[in-house]
Structure formats: C-alpha cells, structure tokens
Amino acid sequence: MKRQTLIIGVLFMFLIFNIVQAQPPQERPGPPAPDSSRVIKMVDELAAAIKLTKEQKEKVLALQFTFFDEMKKQREKNMGDREAMREAMGKLREKHEEQVNALLTEQQKKDYAKYREEQRKRRRERREGSERGNRW
C-alpha cells in the first residue's frame, strides 16, 4: 500500500513538473505608461531641478504627454517582437530627448543631463534591490 501511494505521488509530481515546464514563457509588457497626474508630478520635479520657466514647463509637459502616447502606440504595434520594440522605443526616446533639449538653455542642458543620470542611478538601484528581494 505504501509503495503504491509512493508511486502515485511520484507520478503526480512528474506530471505537475511537466505541465509547468510546458507553459510558454510569458511576454512582459513593460511598465505601464504613467497616468496624467504622475506625468504632471514628473514635470514638476524636473522643473524644480533644472529651473524651467513657466513657458518651458508647459512645453515639456506637452512633450511628455505626446511621448507617453507614442510609447503606448509602439507597445501595441510591436507586442511580441522584442527587437522591433527595443528599436522603436530607442528612436522615440532619442527624439524626445532632442525635443526637450531644444527648449533648454545651455545651463539647463547641463543640469538636465545631471538630472537624467541621477534618475538612471536611482532606477538601477531600485531594480537591483528588487532583484535581490525576488530570489525565491
């Protein structure tokens, strides 16, 4: 009786393991686009960090909304094609950076570059921290 139970248990575990392994890898859609209140908060933080004028702030805000709308369209268009998505997003980010830089003074451009680097560093630290926490 014990032997029969053991055999059934091992077969059951083998079956479950094969079912789990047969599942296709899930495509991660990437982070969701921020809502309008988050976009406004992001621009407010940027404006304070690099001392944007009211006019510059309004233009950057409009660029941010356009940028996130375009990102959403590219995600939908290129879903499943990782390489096309990466290329499209890279071009979109590059274009966005050029548009923002075109609005800035020379000092603001320097401050913006420093601000962007600090943002990258914070994201990297957050990502590394979450990777350490998700080992199980």
DSSP file (Angstrom, degrees, kcal/mol; ACC not computed):
  #  RESIDUE AA STRUCTURE BP1 BP2  ACC     N-H-->O    O-->H-N    N-H-->O    O-->H-N    TCO  KAPPA ALPHA  PHI   PSI    X-CA   Y-CA   Z-CA
    1    1 A M     >        0   0    0      0, 0.0     4,-2.2     0, 0.0     5,-0.2   0.000 360.0 360.0 360.0 -44.9    0.0    0.0    0.0
    2    2 A K  H  >  +     0   0    0      1,-0.2     4,-2.5     2,-0.2     5,-0.2   0.904 360.0  51.8 -63.9 -39.1    2.8    2.4    0.9
    3    3 A R  H  > S+     0   0    0      1,-0.2     4,-2.4     2,-0.2    -1,-0.2   0.907 109.1  49.6 -63.6 -41.4    4.6    1.5   -2.3
    4    4 A Q  H  > S+     0   0    0      2,-0.2     4,-2.4     1,-0.2    -1,-0.2   0.909 111.7  48.6 -64.6 -42.5    1.5    2.2   -4.4
    5    5 A T  H  X S+     0   0    0     -4,-2.2     4,-2.5     2,-0.2    -2,-0.2   0.896 111.3  50.6 -63.8 -41.4    1.0    5.6   -2.7
    6    6 A L  H  X S+     0   0    0     -4,-2.5     4,-2.5     2,-0.2    -2,-0.2   0.921 110.8  48.2 -63.3 -44.7    4.6    6.5   -3.2
    7    7 A I  H  X S+     0   0    0     -4,-2.4     4,-2.5     2,-0.2    -2,-0.2   0.921 112.6  48.4 -63.6 -44.1    4.5    5.6   -6.9
    8    8 A I  H  X S+     0   0    0     -4,-2.4     4,-2.5     1,-0.2    -1,-0.2   0.906 112.0  50.5 -63.0 -41.1    1.3    7.6   -7.4
    9    9 A G  H  X S+     0   0    0     -4,-2.5     4,-2.4     2,-0.2    -2,-0.2   0.917 111.3  46.9 -62.4 -44.7    2.8   10.5   -5.6
   10   10 A V  H  X S+     0   0    0     -4,-2.5     4,-2.5     2,-0.2    -2,-0.2   0.915 113.2  48.9 -64.8 -43.3    6.0   10.4   -7.8
   11   11 A L  H  X S+     0   0    0     -4,-2.5     4,-2.5     2,-0.2    -2,-0.2   0.903 111.0  51.0 -62.7 -40.7    3.9   10.2  -11.0
   12   12 A F  H  X S+     0   0    0     -4,-2.5     4,-2.5     2,-0.2    -2,-0.2   0.930 111.2  47.0 -62.1 -45.8    1.7   13.1   -9.8
   13   13 A M  H  X S+     0   0    0     -4,-2.4     4,-2.6     1,-0.2    -2,-0.2   0.901 111.9  51.2 -62.9 -40.6    4.8   15.3   -9.1
   14   14 A F  H  X S+     0   0    0     -4,-2.5     4,-2.1     2,-0.2    -1,-0.2   0.906 110.4  49.5 -61.9 -42.2    6.3   14.3  -12.5
   15   15 A L  H  X S+     0   0    0     -4,-2.5     4,-2.1     2,-0.2    -2,-0.2   0.932 112.2  46.9 -62.6 -48.0    3.0   15.2  -14.2
   16   16 A I  H  X S+     0   0    0     -4,-2.5     4,-2.4     1,-0.2     5,-0.2   0.913 110.7  52.7 -61.8 -43.7    2.9   18.6  -12.5
   17   17 A F  H  X S+     0   0    0     -4,-2.6     4,-2.3     1,-0.2    -1,-0.2   0.913 110.3  47.8 -59.5 -43.6    6.5   19.3  -13.3
   18   18 A N  H  X S+     0   0    0     -4,-2.1     4,-1.5     2,-0.2    -1,-0.2   0.864 110.0  52.2 -67.2 -36.6    5.9   18.6  -17.0
   19   19 A I  H  X S+     0   0    0     -4,-2.1     4,-0.6     2,-0.2    -1,-0.2   0.931 111.3  46.7 -64.7 -44.5    2.8   20.8  -17.1
   20   20 A V  H >< S+     0   0    0     -4,-2.4     3,-1.0     1,-0.2    -2,-0.2   0.915 112.9  49.2 -63.4 -43.3    4.7   23.7  -15.6
   21   21 A Q  H 3< S+     0   0    0     -4,-2.3    -1,-0.2     1,-0.2    -2,-0.2   0.774 104.5  60.3 -67.8 -26.0    7.7   23.2  -17.9
   22   22 A A  H 3< S+     0   0    0     -4,-1.5    -1,-0.2    -5,-0.2    -2,-0.2   0.621  79.5 105.7 -79.2 -12.3    5.3   23.1  -21.0
   23   23 A Q  S << S-     0   0    0     -3,-1.0     3,-0.1    -4,-0.6    -3,-0.0  -0.488  77.0-119.3 -69.4 133.0    4.0   26.6  -20.3
   24   24 A P        -     0   0    0      0, 0.0    -1,-0.1     0, 0.0    -2,-0.1  -0.400  37.8 -92.9 -69.0 150.3    5.4   29.1  -22.8
   25   25 A P        -     0   0    0      0, 0.0     2,-0.4     0, 0.0     0, 0.0  -0.373  44.4-116.2 -63.1 141.3    7.4   32.0  -21.3
   26   26 A Q        -     0   0    0     -3,-0.1     2,-0.5     1,-0.1    -3,-0.0  -0.632  20.2-125.8 -83.8 133.9    5.2   35.0  -20.6
   27   27 A E        -     0   0    0     -2,-0.4    -1,-0.1     2,-0.0    52,-0.0  -0.670  21.1-137.0 -77.1 122.2    5.9   38.2  -22.5
   28   28 A R        -     0   0    0     -2,-0.5    -1,-0.0     1,-0.1     0, 0.0  -0.721   6.2-152.0 -81.4 124.8    6.4   41.0  -20.1
   29   29 A P        -     0   0    0      0, 0.0    -1,-0.1     0, 0.0    -2,-0.0   0.593  37.6-122.3 -74.9  -8.8    4.6   44.1  -21.4
   30   30 A G        -     0   0    0      2,-0.0    -3,-0.0    45,-0.0    45,-0.0  -0.225  50.7 -34.0  89.5 173.5    6.9   46.5  -19.7
   31   31 A P  S    S-     0   0    0      0, 0.0     2,-0.1     0, 0.0    -3,-0.0  -0.368  70.5-108.5 -68.7 145.8    6.0   49.2  -17.3
   32   32 A P        -     0   0    0      0, 0.0     3,-0.1     0, 0.0    -2,-0.0  -0.370  38.1 -97.6 -70.5 153.5    2.6   50.9  -17.8
   33   33 A A        -     0   0    0      1,-0.1    36,-0.0    35,-0.1    35,-0.0  -0.465  47.5-105.5 -66.9 140.7    2.5   54.4  -19.0
   34   34 A P        -     0   0    0      0, 0.0    -1,-0.1     0, 0.0     2,-0.0  -0.338  33.6-113.8 -67.9 150.5    2.1   56.9  -16.2
   35   35 A D     >  -     0   0    0      1,-0.1     4,-2.2    -3,-0.1     3,-0.4  -0.260  37.1 -93.8 -76.1 172.9   -1.3   58.5  -15.7
   36   36 A S  H  > S+     0   0    0      1,-0.2     4,-2.4     2,-0.2     5,-0.2   0.851 124.7  53.6 -61.6 -36.4   -1.7   62.2  -16.2
   37   37 A S  H  > S+     0   0    0      1,-0.2     4,-2.1     2,-0.2    -1,-0.2   0.890 110.1  48.3 -66.3 -36.2   -1.2   63.1  -12.5
   38   38 A R  H  > S+     0   0    0     -3,-0.4     4,-2.5     2,-0.2    -2,-0.2   0.893 110.2  51.4 -68.9 -39.4    2.1   61.2  -12.5
   39   39 A V  H  X S+     0   0    0     -4,-2.2     4,-2.4     2,-0.2    -2,-0.2   0.925 110.4  48.9 -62.6 -43.8    3.3   62.9  -15.7
   40   40 A I  H  X S+     0   0    0     -4,-2.4     4,-2.5     1,-0.2    -1,-0.2   0.919 111.1  49.9 -61.8 -43.3    2.5   66.3  -14.1
   41   41 A K  H  X S+     0   0    0     -4,-2.1     4,-2.4     2,-0.2    -2,-0.2   0.905 109.4  51.9 -62.2 -41.2    4.4   65.3  -11.0
   42   42 A M  H  X S+     0   0    0     -4,-2.5     4,-2.3     1,-0.2    -2,-0.2   0.918 111.8  45.9 -61.0 -44.1    7.4   64.2  -13.1
   43   43 A V  H  X S+     0   0    0     -4,-2.4     4,-3.1     2,-0.2    -1,-0.2   0.877 110.1  54.1 -69.0 -36.8    7.5   67.5  -15.0
   44   44 A D  H  X S+     0   0    0     -4,-2.5     4,-2.1     2,-0.2    -2,-0.2   0.923 109.9  47.6 -60.7 -43.7    7.1   69.5  -11.7
   45   45 A E  H  X S+     0   0    0     -4,-2.4     4,-2.2     2,-0.2    -2,-0.2   0.919 113.9  47.0 -63.0 -43.8   10.1   67.6  -10.3
   46   46 A L  H  X S+     0   0    0     -4,-2.3     4,-2.6     2,-0.2     5,-0.2   0.928 110.0  53.4 -63.0 -44.9   12.1   68.3  -13.5
   47   47 A A  H  X>S+     0   0    0     -4,-3.1     5,-1.5     1,-0.2     4,-0.9   0.894 112.0  44.9 -58.5 -41.4   11.1   72.0  -13.5
   48   48 A A  H  <5S+     0   0    0     -4,-2.1    -1,-0.2     3,-0.2    -2,-0.2   0.887 113.3  51.2 -69.2 -38.5   12.3   72.4   -9.9
   49   49 A A  H  <5S+     0   0    0     -4,-2.2    -2,-0.2     1,-0.2    -1,-0.2   0.873 125.1  23.5 -69.7 -37.8   15.5   70.5  -10.6
   50   50 A I  H  <5S-     0   0    0     -4,-2.6    -1,-0.2    -5,-0.1    -2,-0.2   0.294 106.3-115.9-116.0  10.6   16.6   72.5  -13.7
   51   51 A K  T  <5 -     0   0    0     -4,-0.9    -3,-0.2    -5,-0.2     2,-0.2   0.956  40.1-168.6  58.3  59.9   14.7   75.7  -13.1
   52   52 A L      < -     0   0    0     -5,-1.5    -1,-0.1    -6,-0.1     2,-0.1  -0.496  19.2-121.7 -74.9 146.7   12.3   75.7  -16.0
   53   53 A T     >  -     0   0    0     -2,-0.2     4,-2.7     1,-0.1     5,-0.2  -0.355  31.7-102.8 -75.6 169.3   10.3   78.8  -16.8
   54   54 A K  H  > S+     0   0    0      1,-0.2     4,-2.1     2,-0.2     5,-0.2   0.912 124.3  49.1 -60.9 -42.5    6.6   78.6  -16.9
   55   55 A E  H  > S+     0   0    0      2,-0.2     4,-2.0     1,-0.2    -1,-0.2   0.918 112.0  47.5 -64.7 -44.1    6.6   78.5  -20.7
   56   56 A Q  H  > S+     0   0    0      1,-0.2     4,-2.9     2,-0.2     5,-0.2   0.913 110.1  53.8 -62.0 -42.1    9.3   75.8  -20.8
   57   57 A K  H  X S+     0   0    0     -4,-2.7     4,-2.4     1,-0.2    -2,-0.2   0.908 108.3  49.0 -60.6 -43.5    7.4   73.8  -18.2
   58   58 A E  H  X S+     0   0    0     -4,-2.1     4,-2.1     2,-0.2    -1,-0.2   0.903 113.3  47.1 -62.8 -41.7    4.2   73.9  -20.3
   59   59 A K  H  X S+     0   0    0     -4,-2.0     4,-2.3     2,-0.2    -2,-0.2   0.905 112.4  48.8 -68.2 -41.0    6.1   72.8  -23.5
   60   60 A V  H  X S+     0   0    0     -4,-2.9     4,-2.5     2,-0.2    -2,-0.2   0.894 109.6  53.6 -65.2 -39.0    7.9   70.0  -21.7
   61   61 A L  H  X S+     0   0    0     -4,-2.4     4,-2.3    -5,-0.2    -2,-0.2   0.925 109.1  47.9 -61.3 -44.7    4.5   68.8  -20.2
   62   62 A A  H  X S+     0   0    0     -4,-2.1     4,-2.2     1,-0.2    -1,-0.2   0.907 111.7  50.7 -62.5 -41.0    3.0   68.7  -23.7
   63   63 A L  H  X S+     0   0    0     -4,-2.3     4,-2.8     1,-0.2    -2,-0.2   0.892 108.6  52.5 -62.9 -39.5    6.1   66.8  -25.0
   64   64 A Q  H  X S+     0   0    0     -4,-2.5     4,-2.6     2,-0.2     5,-0.2   0.929 109.3  47.9 -63.6 -45.6    5.8   64.3  -22.1
   65   65 A F  H  X S+     0   0    0     -4,-2.3     4,-2.0     1,-0.2    -1,-0.2   0.922 114.2  46.9 -62.0 -43.0    2.1   63.5  -22.9
   66   66 A T  H  X S+     0   0    0     -4,-2.2     4,-2.5     2,-0.2    -2,-0.2   0.920 111.3  52.4 -63.0 -43.7    3.0   63.1  -26.6
   67   67 A F  H  X S+     0   0    0     -4,-2.8     4,-2.4     1,-0.2    -2,-0.2   0.928 111.0  45.3 -58.7 -48.8    5.9   60.9  -25.7
   68   68 A F  H  X S+     0   0    0     -4,-2.6     4,-2.1     2,-0.2    -1,-0.2   0.846 111.6  52.9 -68.9 -32.7    3.9   58.5  -23.5
   69   69 A D  H  X S+     0   0    0     -4,-2.0     4,-2.1    -5,-0.2    -1,-0.2   0.928 111.2  46.9 -64.0 -44.0    1.1   58.3  -26.0
   70   70 A E  H  X S+     0   0    0     -4,-2.5     4,-2.5     1,-0.2    -2,-0.2   0.888 109.5  53.9 -65.1 -38.9    3.6   57.3  -28.7
   71   71 A M  H  X S+     0   0    0     -4,-2.4     4,-2.4     1,-0.2    -1,-0.2   0.923 108.0  50.2 -60.3 -43.3    5.2   54.8  -26.3
   72   72 A K  H  X S+     0   0    0     -4,-2.1     4,-2.2     1,-0.2    -1,-0.2   0.920 110.7  49.3 -61.5 -43.9    1.8   53.2  -25.8
   73   73 A K  H  X S+     0   0    0     -4,-2.1     4,-2.6     1,-0.2    -1,-0.2   0.907 111.1  49.5 -62.1 -42.1    1.2   53.0  -29.6
   74   74 A Q  H  X S+     0   0    0     -4,-2.5     4,-2.7     2,-0.2    -1,-0.2   0.882 108.8  52.6 -66.3 -37.8    4.6   51.4  -30.2
   75   75 A R  H  X S+     0   0    0     -4,-2.4     4,-0.5     2,-0.2    -1,-0.2   0.933 113.0  44.1 -61.5 -45.1    4.0   48.8  -27.4
   76   76 A E  H >< S+     0   0    0     -4,-2.2     3,-0.6     1,-0.2    -2,-0.2   0.909 116.2  47.3 -66.0 -41.5    0.7   47.9  -29.0
   77   77 A K  H 3< S+     0   0    0     -4,-2.6    -2,-0.2     1,-0.2    -1,-0.2   0.893 121.2  34.4 -67.2 -41.0    2.1   47.8  -32.5
   78   78 A N  H >< S+     0   0    0     -4,-2.7     3,-2.3    -5,-0.2     7,-0.3   0.198  78.3 146.2-104.6  15.3    5.3   45.8  -31.7
   79   79 A M  T << S+     0   0    0     -3,-0.6    -3,-0.1    -4,-0.5     3,-0.1  -0.313  75.3  16.6 -56.6 127.4    3.9   43.5  -29.0
   80   80 A G  T 3  S+     0   0    0      1,-0.1     2,-0.9    -2,-0.0    -1,-0.3   0.104 104.6  92.0  96.6 -22.4    5.7   40.1  -29.3
   81   81 A D    <>  -     0   0    0     -3,-2.3     4,-2.4     1,-0.2     5,-0.2  -0.786  52.4-179.5-107.4  88.8    8.5   41.5  -31.4
   82   82 A R  H  > S+     0   0    0     -2,-0.9     4,-2.6     1,-0.2    -1,-0.2   0.867  78.1  49.8 -57.7 -43.1   11.1   42.4  -28.7
   83   83 A E  H  > S+     0   0    0      2,-0.2     4,-2.3     1,-0.2    -1,-0.2   0.915 111.9  47.3 -67.0 -42.9   13.7   43.6  -31.2
   84   84 A A  H  > S+     0   0    0      2,-0.2     4,-2.6     1,-0.2    -1,-0.2   0.893 112.7  51.1 -64.2 -38.8   11.3   45.9  -33.0
   85   85 A M  H  X S+     0   0    0     -4,-2.4     4,-2.7    -7,-0.3     5,-0.2   0.933 110.0  48.6 -62.8 -46.6   10.0   47.2  -29.7
   86   86 A R  H  X S+     0   0    0     -4,-2.6     4,-2.3     1,-0.2    -2,-0.2   0.921 113.8  46.6 -61.1 -44.6   13.5   48.0  -28.5
   87   87 A E  H  X S+     0   0    0     -4,-2.3     4,-2.2     2,-0.2    -1,-0.2   0.930 113.9  47.3 -64.4 -45.8   14.4   49.8  -31.7
   88   88 A A  H  X S+     0   0    0     -4,-2.6     4,-2.3     1,-0.2    -2,-0.2   0.908 113.4  48.0 -63.2 -42.6   11.2   51.8  -31.8
   89   89 A M  H  X S+     0   0    0     -4,-2.7     4,-2.7    -5,-0.2    -1,-0.2   0.886 109.9  52.8 -67.6 -38.0   11.5   52.8  -28.1
   90   90 A G  H  X S+     0   0    0     -4,-2.3     4,-2.4    -5,-0.2    -2,-0.2   0.928 111.4  45.5 -61.7 -45.7   15.1   53.8  -28.6
   91   91 A K  H  X S+     0   0    0     -4,-2.2     4,-2.6     1,-0.2    -2,-0.2   0.907 113.0  51.1 -63.5 -41.5   14.3   56.1  -31.5
   92   92 A L  H  X S+     0   0    0     -4,-2.3     4,-2.3     2,-0.2    -2,-0.2   0.920 111.3  46.8 -63.3 -44.2   11.3   57.5  -29.6
   93   93 A R  H  X S+     0   0    0     -4,-2.7     4,-2.7     2,-0.2    -1,-0.2   0.910 112.1  51.1 -63.2 -42.2   13.5   58.3  -26.5
   94   94 A E  H  X S+     0   0    0     -4,-2.4     4,-2.1     1,-0.2    -2,-0.2   0.929 111.4  47.1 -61.6 -45.7   16.2   59.8  -28.7
   95   95 A K  H  X S+     0   0    0     -4,-2.6     4,-2.2     1,-0.2    -1,-0.2   0.908 112.3  50.7 -61.8 -42.5   13.7   62.1  -30.5
   96   96 A H  H  X S+     0   0    0     -4,-2.3     4,-2.5     1,-0.2     5,-0.2   0.921 108.7  50.7 -62.9 -45.1   12.1   63.1  -27.1
   97   97 A E  H  X S+     0   0    0     -4,-2.7     4,-2.8     1,-0.2    -1,-0.2   0.905 110.3  50.3 -60.2 -41.8   15.5   64.0  -25.6
   98   98 A E  H  X S+     0   0    0     -4,-2.1     4,-1.8     1,-0.2    -1,-0.2   0.913 110.8  49.3 -62.6 -42.5   16.3   66.2  -28.7
   99   99 A Q  H  X S+     0   0    0     -4,-2.2     4,-0.6     2,-0.2    -2,-0.2   0.907 113.5  45.5 -65.3 -41.7   12.9   67.9  -28.4
  100  100 A V  H >X S+     0   0    0     -4,-2.5     3,-1.4     1,-0.2     4,-0.5   0.943 112.2  51.2 -66.6 -46.7   13.4   68.6  -24.7
  101  101 A N  H >< S+     0   0    0     -4,-2.8     3,-1.1     1,-0.3    -1,-0.2   0.828 100.8  63.6 -60.3 -31.3   17.0   69.8  -25.1
  102  102 A A  H 3< S+     0   0    0     -4,-1.8    -1,-0.3     1,-0.2    -2,-0.2   0.748 102.3  50.8 -64.7 -22.4   15.8   72.2  -27.9
  103  103 A L  H << S+     0   0    0     -3,-1.4    -1,-0.2    -4,-0.6    -2,-0.2   0.615  98.7  87.2 -87.2 -13.5   13.8   74.0  -25.3
  104  104 A L  S << S-     0   0    0     -3,-1.1     2,-0.1    -4,-0.5   -52,-0.0  -0.510  72.3-124.1 -97.2 154.6   16.6   74.4  -22.7
  105  105 A T     >  -     0   0    0     -2,-0.2     4,-2.3     1,-0.1     5,-0.2  -0.337  42.1 -97.9 -77.9 171.8   19.3   77.0  -22.2
  106  106 A E  H  > S+     0   0    0      1,-0.2     4,-1.8     2,-0.2     5,-0.1   0.911 126.0  47.4 -60.3 -43.6   22.9   75.8  -22.0
  107  107 A Q  H  > S+     0   0    0      1,-0.2     4,-2.5     2,-0.2    -1,-0.2   0.911 111.3  51.0 -65.1 -41.3   23.0   75.7  -18.2
  108  108 A Q  H  > S+     0   0    0      1,-0.2     4,-3.0     2,-0.2    -1,-0.2   0.866 106.0  56.0 -64.1 -35.1   19.6   73.9  -18.2
  109  109 A K  H  X S+     0   0    0     -4,-2.3     4,-2.3     2,-0.2    -1,-0.2   0.917 109.4  46.2 -62.3 -42.2   21.0   71.3  -20.6
  110  110 A K  H  X S+     0   0    0     -4,-1.8     4,-2.0     2,-0.2    -2,-0.2   0.930 115.0  46.5 -64.1 -45.0   23.9   70.6  -18.2
  111  111 A D  H  X S+     0   0    0     -4,-2.5     4,-2.7     1,-0.2    -2,-0.2   0.876 111.6  52.3 -64.6 -37.9   21.5   70.4  -15.3
  112  112 A Y  H  X S+     0   0    0     -4,-3.0     4,-2.9     2,-0.2    -1,-0.2   0.905 107.8  50.7 -65.5 -42.5   19.2   68.1  -17.3
  113  113 A A  H  X S+     0   0    0     -4,-2.3     4,-2.0     2,-0.2    -1,-0.2   0.913 113.0  46.5 -61.0 -42.2   22.0   65.7  -18.2
  114  114 A K  H  X S+     0   0    0     -4,-2.0     4,-2.2     2,-0.2    -2,-0.2   0.912 112.5  50.3 -65.9 -42.4   22.9   65.5  -14.5
  115  115 A Y  H  X S+     0   0    0     -4,-2.7     4,-2.2     1,-0.2    -2,-0.2   0.916 110.0  50.0 -61.3 -45.0   19.3   65.1  -13.5
  116  116 A R  H  X S+     0   0    0     -4,-2.9     4,-2.4     1,-0.2    -1,-0.2   0.888 109.6  51.3 -62.9 -39.8   18.8   62.3  -16.1
  117  117 A E  H  X S+     0   0    0     -4,-2.0     4,-2.4     2,-0.2    -1,-0.2   0.903 109.2  50.2 -65.4 -40.5   21.9   60.5  -14.8
  118  118 A E  H  X S+     0   0    0     -4,-2.2     4,-2.3     2,-0.2    -2,-0.2   0.891 110.2  51.0 -63.1 -39.0   20.6   60.7  -11.2
  119  119 A Q  H  X S+     0   0    0     -4,-2.2     4,-2.5     2,-0.2    -2,-0.2   0.919 109.9  49.2 -63.7 -44.1   17.3   59.2  -12.4
  120  120 A R  H  X S+     0   0    0     -4,-2.4     4,-2.7     1,-0.2    -2,-0.2   0.916 110.6  50.9 -60.5 -43.3   19.1   56.3  -14.1
  121  121 A K  H  X S+     0   0    0     -4,-2.4     4,-2.3     1,-0.2    -1,-0.2   0.914 110.8  48.0 -62.5 -43.3   21.1   55.7  -11.0
  122  122 A R  H  X S+     0   0    0     -4,-2.3     4,-2.5     2,-0.2    -1,-0.2   0.907 112.4  48.8 -64.0 -42.1   18.0   55.6   -8.8
  123  123 A R  H  X S+     0   0    0     -4,-2.5     4,-2.8     2,-0.2    -2,-0.2   0.917 111.2  50.3 -63.0 -42.6   16.2   53.2  -11.2
  124  124 A R  H  X S+     0   0    0     -4,-2.7     4,-2.7     1,-0.2    -2,-0.2   0.917 111.5  47.9 -61.5 -44.1   19.2   51.0  -11.3
  125  125 A E  H  X S+     0   0    0     -4,-2.3     4,-2.3     2,-0.2    -1,-0.2   0.899 112.8  48.4 -64.5 -41.3   19.4   50.9   -7.5
  126  126 A R  H  X S+     0   0    0     -4,-2.5     4,-2.4     2,-0.2    -2,-0.2   0.923 112.7  48.4 -63.7 -43.5   15.7   50.1   -7.3
  127  127 A R  H  X S+     0   0    0     -4,-2.8     4,-2.1     2,-0.2    -2,-0.2   0.920 112.7  47.5 -63.8 -44.5   15.9   47.4   -9.9
  128  128 A E  H  X S+     0   0    0     -4,-2.7     4,-1.8     1,-0.2    -1,-0.2   0.884 112.0  51.1 -64.6 -38.2   18.9   45.8   -8.2
  129  129 A G  H  X S+     0   0    0     -4,-2.3     4,-1.5     1,-0.2    -2,-0.2   0.895 111.2  46.7 -65.7 -40.4   17.2   46.0   -4.8
  130  130 A S  H  X S+     0   0    0     -4,-2.4     4,-1.0     1,-0.2    -2,-0.2   0.835 109.5  54.7 -73.2 -30.5   14.0   44.3   -6.2
  131  131 A E  H  < S+     0   0    0     -4,-2.1     3,-0.4     1,-0.2    -1,-0.2   0.887 107.7  49.9 -67.7 -38.0   16.1   41.6   -7.9
  132  132 A R  H >< S+     0   0    0     -4,-1.8     3,-0.7     1,-0.2    -1,-0.2   0.877 111.2  49.6 -66.6 -36.0   17.8   40.8   -4.6
  133  133 A G  H 3< S+     0   0    0     -4,-1.5     3,-0.4     1,-0.2    -1,-0.2   0.667 105.6  58.1 -77.2 -16.4   14.4   40.6   -2.9
  134  134 A N  T 3<  +     0   0    0     -4,-1.0    -1,-0.2    -3,-0.4    -2,-0.1  -0.056  64.5 114.6-105.7  32.6   12.9   38.3   -5.5
  135  135 A R    <         0   0    0     -3,-0.7    -1,-0.2     1,-0.2    -2,-0.1   0.734 360.0 360.0 -74.9 -20.5   15.3   35.3   -5.4
  136  136 A W              0   0    0     -3,-0.4    -1,-0.2     0, 0.0    -2,-0.1   0.400 360.0 360.0-104.0 360.0   12.6   33.0   -4.0
